[in-house]
Amino acid sequence: MMAESEVIPIDDSQVNKDLPDLLQVVPERKIIKNGYLEIKSENIHRSRQRIDSLIRKFDAYFADEGFQESYNRWSYNLTIRIQADSFDKFLNDLLIGPDVIKNKNITTQDVTEQYFDLTARLETNLAVEKRYKDLLIKAQNIKDILEIEKSIAEIRGEIESQQGRLNRMKNQIAFSTLNINLYQDKSIKEASNNRGTFWDRLARSIINGWDGFISFLIGFFTLWPFWILVIVGWRTISYFSKKRNG
């Protein structure tokens, strides 16, 4: 008679200890996030003050700003750098305001692969540079010294280029960029006043007309070689035409 098989208890902790670690640590994603907003305001100065308060609230800053006034519009062109983890909150606070969003475009770029590839190549080049420097210390003759120094200079150029690219990428990852075109249309009365009186506009027209005439004369005389060729060509054609008819 066959004996029953003996059941041996399994120690789960030991099994887990013996299993190979198949799980790889997933690297943190490196994301560059930027945006563009076109905002129509009924009171551009009040809207600008509101943006300034958000800048202070989220510890952001203006990378560039400009103001323009045309006969029918006031407008601000603003470039704002915002810490990446505050970008969405900044945007949400801005969008719930009283102004009208005419255009919105948010872009997200995953640069994880490029980031770690560039980091790995930079670390490799730094290690190569260190080996060259160790060899330079041991070099005994001028020829070897010159060759090693040339190699160090070449690898140093690659390192500086890669370091610069990596620093720019880190900055783009750490700070998102938001470009804003904030504008307010003028009323018909404001636009008319901005264009000036009839006599002001007439005076500007006369001045612009005179400037245009001067520009035409300058352009005309600038082409004097062309006019000489035209005259010579015309005289030549006339001469042979008369000779053939005569």
Secondary structure, 3 states (H helix, E strand, C coil): CCCCCCCCCCCHHHHHHHCCCCCCCCCCCCEEEEEEEEEECCCHHHHHHHHHHHHHHCCCEEEEEEEEEECCEEEEEEEEEEEHHHHHHHHHHHHCCCCEEEEEEEEEEECHHHHHHHHHHHHHHHHHHHHHHHHHHHCCCHHHHHHHHHHHHHHHHHHHHHHHHHHHHHHHHHEEEEEEEEEEECCHHHHHHHHCCHHHHHHHHHHHHHHHHHHHHHHHHHCHHHHHHHHHHHHHHHHHHHHHHC
